[in-house]
Amino acid sequence: MGNKKIFWLYFLLSFIILNKVSFSEERKSYKTNYSIKLTGGVSYVAIGDMNTHLDSMNKYFLARREVSGSIEKLNNWSGDWEVELRLDNSSKIGLGITASFIRRRNESSIYIYEVPEYGRDVQFILRPEIKVIMPLGINLYYPISSGSRLKIFIISGIGWYWAKMTEDKIVNLIYPLGDVYFDNRYWEVENKFSLGFRGAVGLEYILTKNLALVVELQGRYIRMGNLEGTVKYETNLGSGLTIVEMGHLHFFGSGDYYYDLDIPLPYHIQEDSNETEYIERDAVLDLSGLSLRIGIKIRLF
């Protein structure tokens, strides 16, 4: 509820500021301009616990003597796209209502040769994915330099973010006679409302009366906890079994083993463990980072 109050307070203050400035400029007969801004570029996103988990698991298995393949992290770098409805009703301030989408996914695998120690080989296949939608964001534009063609802005913003994160882990136990047994886990969690904050420097170069080239360098702070959903375990070992549980996603493990993500916490007694730096806490999806985007601003009316 606290995040929602901040969001709507920011939204209300934005319109109060715009209306106040618009009123003060009314004597100058400044006309409100409406435009659409389309930008695309590249962004760096921290990601956080998911990549810590994947990287630690890869290092753990690669330390074994007989392995092939690797477990890959989600790419921190990818495309960044945003659409924005821009309102300039004053020469001193502007308002943008914006939306964007972020997606990261991959598939990687590692094969462990355990014959003859255990009489079987083991294959791990991992399919992690994150999807993040910002259905509504608000930007305030403050011009710091305004020429006949080139304008420079300081931009501050707040956004409402919805995130979904999943991981499909397939474990195949391959025996010398060709028998294959699996022990799989799939979880999916989401956070339906989280606030993120953004600050940017933007350039706007006017090409024609209704068209401008825009460039933006943006920094973002978005950390999403309270990831809640379900996990499903399936195996054909023995008589076979399928179990489904619900709850919050946890991050746990240590540098002596590897860090994992799952909804139920494993049985662990800290006092009796020889593991160093053991962690048990709620998982966090960290979308903080930087983006550089280039695009166009089209004046509508």
Legacy VTK file of the C-alpha trace (Angstrom):
# vtk DataFile Version 3.0
C-alpha trace
ASCII
DATASET POLYDATA
POINTS 301 float
0.000 0.000 0.000
2.914 2.389 0.688
4.176 2.111 -2.887
0.733 2.798 -4.303
0.361 5.938 -2.155
3.730 7.245 -3.370
2.768 6.556 -6.988
-0.551 8.380 -6.863
0.971 11.246 -4.841
3.607 11.675 -7.553
0.915 11.512 -10.240
-1.175 14.175 -8.466
1.782 16.477 -7.864
2.763 16.208 -11.535
-0.596 17.533 -12.677
-0.646 20.233 -9.985
2.746 21.495 -11.159
1.701 21.382 -14.809
-1.565 23.197 -14.144
0.194 25.849 -12.078
2.805 26.496 -14.736
0.167 26.425 -17.454
-1.871 29.045 -15.562
1.135 31.317 -15.094
1.902 31.042 -18.805
-1.656 31.674 -19.886
-0.991 35.396 -20.351
1.651 34.492 -22.914
-0.904 32.352 -24.791
1.411 29.339 -24.760
-0.291 26.524 -26.653
-0.205 22.953 -25.305
1.653 20.590 -27.612
0.938 16.849 -27.797
3.446 14.435 -29.280
4.385 10.778 -29.397
7.951 9.713 -28.637
9.372 6.376 -29.816
12.846 5.354 -28.636
14.983 2.229 -28.792
18.502 1.309 -27.777
20.468 -0.828 -25.364
20.170 -1.291 -21.613
22.127 -2.911 -18.795
20.054 -4.581 -16.066
21.585 -5.955 -12.847
19.128 -8.954 -12.578
20.627 -9.990 -9.219
19.671 -13.244 -7.483
18.819 -15.186 -10.639
22.250 -14.592 -12.180
24.027 -15.178 -8.867
22.281 -18.557 -8.710
23.114 -19.504 -12.316
26.740 -18.368 -12.094
27.399 -20.177 -8.807
25.837 -23.397 -10.116
28.006 -23.241 -13.244
31.198 -22.741 -11.211
30.293 -25.607 -8.884
29.779 -28.140 -11.681
32.742 -26.975 -13.769
34.984 -27.677 -10.771
34.246 -31.381 -11.316
36.678 -33.303 -13.511
34.354 -34.821 -16.130
31.847 -32.267 -17.442
30.881 -30.660 -20.734
28.783 -27.613 -21.539
28.028 -24.720 -19.186
25.177 -22.983 -17.387
24.731 -19.464 -18.749
23.477 -16.398 -16.966
20.726 -14.198 -18.352
22.221 -11.471 -20.505
22.570 -8.199 -18.602
22.618 -6.332 -21.939
19.714 -6.284 -24.374
17.411 -4.055 -26.397
15.406 -1.348 -24.670
12.212 0.087 -26.183
9.802 2.695 -24.905
6.730 4.560 -26.152
5.621 7.824 -24.581
2.793 10.325 -24.917
4.324 13.747 -24.302
2.494 16.876 -23.152
4.280 20.219 -23.258
1.921 22.860 -21.897
4.643 25.202 -20.733
7.999 26.416 -21.903
9.366 25.413 -18.499
8.111 21.876 -17.865
6.739 18.861 -19.700
4.930 15.648 -18.797
5.346 12.213 -20.340
3.089 9.169 -19.909
5.081 6.118 -20.903
5.132 2.307 -21.196
7.911 -0.246 -21.773
8.699 -3.981 -21.757
11.770 -5.991 -20.668
12.439 -9.664 -21.378
15.426 -11.933 -20.729
15.566 -15.695 -21.336
17.940 -18.457 -22.374
18.498 -22.210 -22.303
21.766 -23.875 -21.331
22.885 -27.286 -20.146
25.774 -29.100 -18.520
26.563 -32.828 -18.782
28.288 -34.595 -15.892
30.099 -37.883 -16.535
29.844 -39.914 -13.334
30.599 -43.430 -14.611
31.973 -45.514 -12.978
31.492 -43.820 -9.596
27.686 -43.945 -9.613
26.986 -46.002 -12.721
25.189 -43.103 -14.442
25.664 -39.722 -16.135
23.688 -36.604 -15.217
22.387 -33.852 -17.500
21.167 -30.493 -16.179
19.058 -28.310 -18.498
18.041 -24.844 -17.262
15.548 -22.448 -18.874
15.384 -19.186 -16.872
13.249 -16.234 -17.976
12.130 -12.835 -16.713
9.387 -10.614 -18.130
8.788 -7.092 -16.879
6.074 -4.722 -18.066
5.799 -1.070 -17.117
2.185 -0.358 -18.166
2.290 3.156 -16.742
5.127 5.530 -16.031
5.279 9.292 -15.518
8.193 11.499 -16.579
8.742 15.162 -15.773
10.929 17.175 -18.167
12.938 20.182 -16.984
14.775 22.036 -19.788
18.242 23.276 -18.782
19.167 24.608 -22.210
16.811 25.665 -24.979
18.003 26.901 -28.357
16.206 27.355 -31.636
16.896 23.715 -32.605
18.648 21.966 -29.704
17.100 21.444 -26.273
18.657 19.687 -23.268
16.431 18.224 -20.529
16.786 16.757 -17.072
14.159 14.017 -16.706
12.822 12.431 -13.524
10.268 9.631 -13.482
8.412 6.971 -11.574
6.852 3.785 -12.935
4.537 0.959 -11.973
6.155 -2.397 -12.802
4.723 -5.913 -13.116
7.226 -8.782 -13.226
7.105 -12.526 -13.864
10.106 -14.803 -13.340
10.338 -18.530 -14.151
12.883 -21.324 -14.152
12.542 -24.802 -15.640
15.208 -27.204 -14.350
15.362 -30.629 -16.018
17.636 -33.277 -14.499
18.142 -36.434 -16.546
19.819 -39.456 -14.939
21.272 -41.563 -17.767
22.284 -45.160 -16.951
24.713 -47.378 -18.943
21.959 -49.658 -20.277
20.074 -46.679 -21.734
17.489 -46.110 -18.989
16.724 -42.408 -18.436
15.100 -41.088 -15.275
14.178 -37.481 -14.675
13.852 -35.317 -11.585
12.439 -31.956 -12.705
11.451 -28.705 -11.053
9.539 -25.758 -12.524
8.616 -22.600 -10.650
6.963 -19.360 -11.705
6.458 -16.285 -9.551
5.263 -12.719 -10.063
5.031 -9.321 -8.443
2.006 -7.395 -9.691
2.910 -3.963 -8.331
6.292 -2.445 -7.601
7.581 1.092 -8.015
10.725 2.052 -9.877
12.462 5.402 -10.072
14.332 6.878 -13.018
16.493 9.853 -13.830
17.862 10.849 -17.230
19.534 13.442 -19.383
17.868 13.982 -22.758
18.714 15.835 -25.960
16.132 16.960 -28.485
17.157 18.224 -31.918
14.359 19.740 -33.998
14.427 18.530 -37.613
11.140 19.994 -38.823
8.131 21.687 -37.265
6.576 18.312 -36.355
9.621 16.028 -36.061
12.582 15.921 -33.668
15.475 13.539 -32.999
15.835 12.528 -29.327
18.681 10.901 -27.386
18.421 9.818 -23.731
20.822 8.402 -21.153
18.755 6.981 -18.294
19.535 5.482 -14.890
16.952 3.298 -13.123
16.434 1.953 -9.604
13.990 -0.982 -9.497
14.221 -3.790 -6.920
11.307 -6.221 -6.853
10.778 -8.550 -3.898
7.635 -10.295 -2.690
7.798 -12.719 -5.642
4.956 -15.175 -5.111
3.764 -18.185 -7.112
3.964 -21.969 -7.448
6.573 -24.691 -7.859
6.028 -28.140 -9.397
8.288 -31.155 -8.847
8.034 -34.156 -11.190
9.998 -37.401 -11.213
9.703 -40.896 -12.667
12.034 -42.364 -10.080
10.374 -45.213 -8.206
6.625 -45.095 -8.767
6.796 -41.482 -10.009
5.600 -38.398 -8.185
4.256 -34.889 -8.846
4.130 -32.273 -6.074
2.876 -28.675 -6.302
3.506 -26.021 -3.634
2.718 -22.318 -3.316
4.517 -19.490 -1.585
7.246 -16.861 -1.869
10.441 -17.389 -3.828
13.554 -17.779 -1.661
17.268 -17.336 -2.336
19.526 -19.666 -0.351
22.868 -21.446 -0.382
26.548 -20.688 0.158
29.889 -20.308 -1.582
30.838 -23.817 -0.469
28.054 -25.260 -2.616
25.933 -23.024 -4.841
23.056 -20.583 -4.507
19.587 -21.732 -5.518
16.085 -20.316 -5.967
13.001 -22.208 -4.814
9.701 -21.571 -3.066
10.079 -23.837 -0.011
13.283 -23.459 1.967
15.427 -26.597 2.374
15.979 -28.174 5.753
18.989 -26.396 7.162
20.413 -25.968 10.670
22.945 -23.158 10.636
24.677 -24.192 13.870
25.463 -27.711 12.611
26.689 -26.652 9.164
30.292 -26.335 8.007
29.208 -24.147 5.109
30.515 -20.574 5.041
28.379 -17.525 4.345
25.131 -19.476 4.189
22.163 -17.312 3.113
18.416 -17.767 3.447
16.147 -14.870 2.471
13.387 -13.763 0.086
14.556 -13.540 -3.527
14.904 -10.158 -5.247
14.723 -9.277 -8.935
17.003 -6.279 -9.449
16.234 -4.282 -12.592
18.405 -1.310 -11.689
20.742 -0.207 -14.434
21.404 2.126 -17.336
19.972 2.588 -20.810
20.931 4.590 -23.885
18.107 5.176 -26.337
17.714 7.067 -29.602
14.428 7.815 -31.308
12.022 10.359 -32.708
9.403 12.706 -31.311
6.419 13.281 -33.593
4.187 16.250 -32.884
0.524 15.285 -33.091
-1.186 18.660 -32.611
LINES 1 302
301 0 1 2 3 4 5 6 7 8 9 10 11 12 13 14 15 16 17 18 19 20 21 22 23 24 25 26 27 28 29 30 31 32 33 34 35 36 37 38 39 40 41 42 43 44 45 46 47 48 49 50 51 52 53 54 55 56 57 58 59 60 61 62 63 64 65 66 67 68 69 70 71 72 73 74 75 76 77 78 79 80 81 82 83 84 85 86 87 88 89 90 91 92 93 94 95 96 97 98 99 100 101 102 103 104 105 106 107 108 109 110 111 112 113 114 115 116 117 118 119 120 121 122 123 124 125 126 127 128 129 130 131 132 133 134 135 136 137 138 139 140 141 142 143 144 145 146 147 148 149 150 151 152 153 154 155 156 157 158 159 160 161 162 163 164 165 166 167 168 169 170 171 172 173 174 175 176 177 178 179 180 181 182 183 184 185 186 187 188 189 190 191 192 193 194 195 196 197 198 199 200 201 202 203 204 205 206 207 208 209 210 211 212 213 214 215 216 217 218 219 220 221 222 223 224 225 226 227 228 229 230 231 232 233 234 235 236 237 238 239 240 241 242 243 244 245 246 247 248 249 250 251 252 253 254 255 256 257 258 259 260 261 262 263 264 265 266 267 268 269 270 271 272 273 274 275 276 277 278 279 280 281 282 283 284 285 286 287 288 289 290 291 292 293 294 295 296 297 298 299 300
